[in-house]
Amino acid sequence: MEWSGHIGYGVRFSARRRGLATWAVGEILDEARKLGIDRVLVVCAAGNIVSARTLERNGGVLEGIRDTRLGPARRYWIDTEGPRG
């Protein structure tokens, strides 16, 4: 799929700017590693810079931006064996 990936997440408005998304994605990556998944795809809207930074802090490497039925989307691959940060 062009518009989704292996991981989806959201943080309610009142809980934002606390590092919760970065922490949660890291925890999900730990679980993926335990399941033997070595690489995951995570997609966010092209204009969602906050999510893009969250994914990059967790080792996300931008594959590119693709047009999808939901609009332009950034596609990040994260190696679960890579450094977390």
VEXDREN-2710 file (C-alpha; in Angstrom, 1 decimal):
% VEXDREN-2710
k/r/px/py/pz
1/MET/0.0/0.0/0.0
2/GLU/1.1/3.5/-0.7
3/TRP/-0.7/5.2/2.1
4/SER/-0.1/3.0/5.1
5/GLY/2.7/1.1/6.7
6/HIS/3.4/-1.5/9.5
7/ILE/3.0/1.0/12.3
8/GLY/0.3/3.6/13.0
9/TYR/0.1/5.9/16.0
10/GLY/-1.5/9.1/17.2
11/VAL/-1.1/11.3/20.3
12/ARG/-4.1/13.3/21.6
13/PHE/-3.7/17.0/21.5
14/SER/-3.4/17.5/25.3
15/ALA/-0.5/15.0/25.5
16/ARG/1.6/16.4/22.7
17/ARG/5.1/17.9/22.9
18/ARG/6.2/15.5/25.7
19/GLY/8.1/13.0/23.6
20/LEU/5.4/10.4/23.9
21/ALA/5.3/9.6/20.1
22/THR/9.0/9.1/20.0
23/TRP/8.9/6.8/23.0
24/ALA/5.9/4.9/21.7
25/VAL/7.4/4.3/18.3
26/GLY/10.6/3.1/20.0
27/GLU/8.6/0.6/22.1
28/ILE/6.8/-0.6/19.0
29/LEU/10.1/-1.1/17.3
30/ASP/11.3/-3.2/20.3
31/GLU/8.2/-5.4/19.9
32/ALA/8.8/-5.8/16.2
33/ARG/12.4/-6.8/16.9
34/LYS/11.2/-9.4/19.4
35/LEU/8.9/-10.8/16.8
36/GLY/11.8/-11.2/14.3
37/ILE/10.8/-8.3/12.1
38/ASP/14.0/-6.6/10.9
39/ARG/12.5/-3.6/9.1
40/VAL/9.2/-1.7/9.2
41/LEU/7.6/0.8/7.0
42/VAL/5.9/3.9/8.5
43/VAL/4.0/6.5/6.4
44/CYS/3.0/10.0/7.4
45/ALA/1.4/12.9/5.5
46/ALA/4.1/14.8/3.6
47/GLY/3.3/18.0/5.5
48/ASN/3.4/16.3/8.9
49/ILE/6.9/17.5/9.9
50/VAL/6.4/16.5/13.6
51/SER/5.7/12.9/12.6
52/ALA/8.6/13.0/10.2
53/ARG/11.0/14.1/13.0
54/THR/9.6/11.4/15.3
55/LEU/10.3/8.7/12.7
56/GLU/13.8/10.1/12.0
57/ARG/14.6/10.2/15.7
58/ASN/13.8/6.5/15.7
59/GLY/16.1/5.7/12.8
60/GLY/13.7/6.3/10.0
61/VAL/15.2/6.7/6.5
62/LEU/13.1/8.5/4.0
63/GLU/12.4/6.3/1.0
64/GLY/10.6/9.2/-0.7
65/ILE/7.3/11.0/-1.0
66/ARG/4.5/9.4/-3.1
67/ASP/1.1/10.6/-4.2
68/THR/-1.6/8.5/-2.5
69/ARG/-5.3/8.5/-2.4
70/LEU/-5.0/10.4/0.8
71/GLY/-2.6/13.0/-0.6
72/PRO/1.2/13.1/-0.7
73/ALA/2.9/10.8/1.9
74/ARG/6.4/10.4/3.2
75/ARG/7.5/6.7/3.4
76/TYR/10.1/5.9/6.1
77/TRP/11.8/2.5/6.5
78/ILE/13.2/1.8/10.0
79/ASP/15.7/-1.0/10.7
80/THR/14.7/-2.5/14.0
81/GLU/18.3/-3.6/14.7
82/GLY/19.5/0.0/14.2
83/PRO/20.2/2.6/16.9
84/ARG/17.2/4.2/18.7
85/GLY/17.3/7.7/19.6
END
